[in-house]
């Protein structure tokens, strides 16, 4: 859960530091020093709007996204992980990122539905969006995944931790965000159970 930067602006430096410590108390193993708190405020909270600031503390980092500070515990790098995905066989994702399943049929009003007949190649899951493009169903034009993640307001630290379903080097679907227009249908459902 994040803490709103604008709300902290209304307090004195002393009170703000107390509030930041209280927020971090249940998340870090060692509370930050006064110097670290000042650096957190100046370099992360007050960084340019278009910046991607962060400060490393004991056990993780504090990052800012859309006007909020977030505590992110240390995470393994999963960008080189790749694995086959088979219809009706749940796939355990690395680093406690959940289970990804491709199921025949459809449950409820999910937008993560595909046309099974179009899935003719080998399906695989990756976390590396580098250089990949997709054309989400219901939108005009293809875009780089980097831009799509920004448009879908996915925080930068989650972009390389969101599973990407691929078939023969082509993006089929991304996490719980979208299905590519070329694979969209109604007889299969991609489910990411986090």
N, C-alpha and C positions, 0 to 999 in steps of 0.2 A: 504494500500500500504506500502511496506517495504522500508527500507533504507539500502543500501549495506555497511556492516562493512568495507570491504577492501577500499572503496572509502574514508571513514572517517579517515582511518589510515594515509592518506597523509597530514592531516592538523595538525596544532598546537593544543594543548589542548584547548586553548581559542576559536579558530575558530570551532573546533569540537563540543564544548559545545554549541556554538551559533547555529550551524547547527542542533544539536539535539533538542534544544529548539524550533527552527523554525518548525521542523518536528512535534513536540508534541503540538505546540501552538493551532492548530485547533482541537485537540483531547482530551486534558485534561482540567479539570475545574481549576486546580491550577498547574502552572508550577513547575517542580521539582527544588529542591534546588541544590546548588553546590555539596553538599555531595551526594545527590541522583544521580546526573549526573555522578559523579566519580564512584559510586557504580555500576550504569548501565553499564558504560564502562568496568570496571574491571571484574565484576561478571557475566555479561550477554554477552556483545560483545566479550570479550576476553576469555570466558570460553572454556574448552576443546571441540573439535569438536563433540564428542559423548555425550556431556552433554545436558541437557534440561533446560537451565537457564531461569530465569524470575525475574523481580523486580516489585513489586506492587507500583503503583502511584495512584493519585487521579482519581477514576473512572474506573480503569482497570489495566492492566499489560503490560510491554514490554517483549517480548520473542524473542528468536533467532531461526531461522530455515534456514538451507542451506545457511549460510553466510549473511543473512539479519535480521535486527531488525524489529519486527512487533508490532504495537499497537493493543491490544485486549481489547475491552470494557468489563466491567463486564458482565458475562453471568450466567444465571440460570443453576443449575445442573439438567440435564434431564435424567440422567442414569437410574432412577427408573421408568420413564414414559414408558408405553406400551399401545397399542391400536390396536383394530382389523382393518384390511384393507379389504375392500370388492370391488370386481371388479366393475368398473365404478362409484365408489363413492369416490371423492377426500377427502383426509384426511388432515386437518390442523394440522401441527406439532407444538409442543410447542415452546415458546420463539422466535417467529418470524423466525423459521427455514424453512418456506415455506409450500408447498403443495405436498403431495405424492399421486400419482394416479396409479392405475393398470388399463390399458385400453385394450380392445380387439382390435385387429388389430395392425398395425405398421405404424409409420410415419417416412418417410425418411430412413436414414441409421443408425438408433440407434443400439447400441450393447446391450442395456438393454432389450432384448426380451426374452420371456419365452414361454413355452408350456403350455397353459391353462389346458389341460387334465391332466397334472401332479400335478396341484394345487388342490388336493383332500381333504386336511385338512383345519383347521382353520388358516387363515393368520393373523399375527400380526406384528406390528412394534415396535422395541425397539431401544435404543441407547447404550445399555451396551454390549460391545464386550467381556467382561470377560469370558475366557475359551472357547469361540466359535471358531470353525474351519470351513473352506470352501475350495472347490476345484473350483477355477474360470474356466469357460469355456475357452478352448484353452490353458490351462496350464497343466503341469504334476504335479500331487500330491496335496494332501490336506495340508493346513497350518493353523496355528492359525491366527485369525484376526489381532492380534498385529503385527505379521510379515508381513501380507499382507498390512496393512496400511503403514508400513515402505517401502515396495517395491513399492507401488503406490504413495509414497512421500506425504502422507497426514500429515500435521503438527500435532504434538501431541495434541494441544488444539482443533483440529477439530475431532479427532477420536471418542470421546464420544458425538459428535454432528452430526454424520453421521447416517442416518436411516438404520436400518438393518431389512430386510423383513424375517420373520421366518414362518415356517409351522411345527407345532408339535415339536418344539424344534430344528429344523434343519434350517440352514441358506439357504435361497433361493437366496437372492441378497443383495448387499450392496450399498446404495446410488446411485451415478452415476458411480460407479467403475466397478462392475462386477456382472454377474449372475452365480450361481453355475452350474457346468456342468450337474448335475442331473435334472435341471429345465430349461435349455436353450432350446429355441425353436423359433418360428416365428409368433405365433398368438396372443401374448399379449405383452404389453410394459409397463415397470415400468418407470414412469416419476417423477423426483424430481424437481419441479419448485421452485427454491430458490428466 
